[in-house]
Amino acid sequence: MKEFIEYIAKQLVDQPENVVIEEETKDEMLVLKLKVAQPDIGKVIGKRGRTAFALRTLVAAVGKKSGKKVALEIVD
């Protein structure tokens, strides 16, 4: 899961070496925290949040397929 989101995020940004994903477990939910370089925040969020919404949808779908609840947070 982590590698999947990391791959997608690295394709979106100009500074792929600064993409970091941290995993955290809250209750029964896996939370993935995506950190990118400051100039690349807009590329990960997208216009009106569409890219972020699409990333979250992918994470939820992959998580559901593996039987887990997964959330994606984009951290400044």
C-alpha positions as CSV (number, residue, x, y, z in Angstrom):
1,M,0.0,0.0,0.0
2,K,2.7,2.4,1.0
3,E,4.8,1.7,-2.1
4,F,1.8,2.1,-4.3
5,I,1.0,5.6,-3.1
6,E,4.7,6.5,-3.0
7,Y,5.0,5.5,-6.7
8,I,2.0,7.6,-7.7
9,A,3.1,10.6,-5.7
10,K,6.7,10.5,-7.2
11,Q,5.2,10.6,-10.7
12,L,3.2,13.8,-9.8
13,V,5.9,15.9,-8.2
14,D,9.0,17.7,-9.5
15,Q,11.1,16.6,-6.5
16,P,10.4,12.9,-6.1
17,E,13.4,12.5,-3.7
18,N,11.4,14.5,-1.1
19,V,8.3,12.2,-1.1
20,V,7.9,10.5,2.3
21,I,5.1,8.4,3.5
22,E,4.6,7.5,7.1
23,E,2.2,4.8,8.4
24,E,0.2,5.2,11.6
25,T,-2.4,3.0,13.1
26,K,-5.4,4.7,14.8
27,D,-8.0,2.3,16.2
28,E,-8.5,-0.2,13.4
29,M,-7.6,2.3,10.6
30,L,-4.3,2.6,8.8
31,V,-3.4,6.3,8.2
32,L,-0.8,7.1,5.5
33,K,0.7,10.5,5.9
34,L,2.1,11.9,2.6
35,K,4.8,14.5,2.8
36,V,6.2,16.3,-0.3
37,A,8.4,19.4,-0.9
38,Q,6.6,22.7,-0.3
39,P,6.5,23.7,-4.0
40,D,4.9,20.3,-4.9
41,I,2.0,20.5,-2.4
42,G,-0.3,22.0,-5.1
43,K,0.5,19.3,-7.6
44,V,-0.5,16.6,-5.1
45,I,-3.7,18.4,-4.1
46,G,-4.7,19.5,-7.6
47,K,-7.3,21.9,-8.7
48,R,-10.2,22.0,-6.3
49,G,-8.6,19.0,-4.5
50,R,-9.4,16.6,-7.4
51,T,-6.0,14.9,-7.4
52,A,-6.1,14.5,-3.6
53,F,-9.6,13.1,-3.8
54,A,-8.5,10.6,-6.5
55,L,-5.5,9.5,-4.4
56,R,-7.8,9.0,-1.4
57,T,-10.2,7.0,-3.5
58,L,-7.4,4.7,-4.7
59,V,-6.2,4.2,-1.2
60,A,-9.7,3.3,0.1
61,A,-10.3,0.9,-2.8
62,V,-7.0,-0.9,-2.4
63,G,-7.5,-1.0,1.4
64,K,-11.0,-2.4,1.0
65,K,-9.8,-5.1,-1.3
66,S,-7.3,-6.2,1.4
67,G,-9.9,-5.9,4.1
68,K,-8.5,-2.8,5.9
69,K,-9.7,0.7,6.4
70,V,-7.1,3.1,5.1
71,A,-7.0,6.9,5.0
72,L,-4.6,9.3,3.3
73,E,-3.5,12.6,4.9
74,I,-1.4,15.1,3.0
75,V,0.9,16.9,5.4
76,D,2.4,20.3,4.8
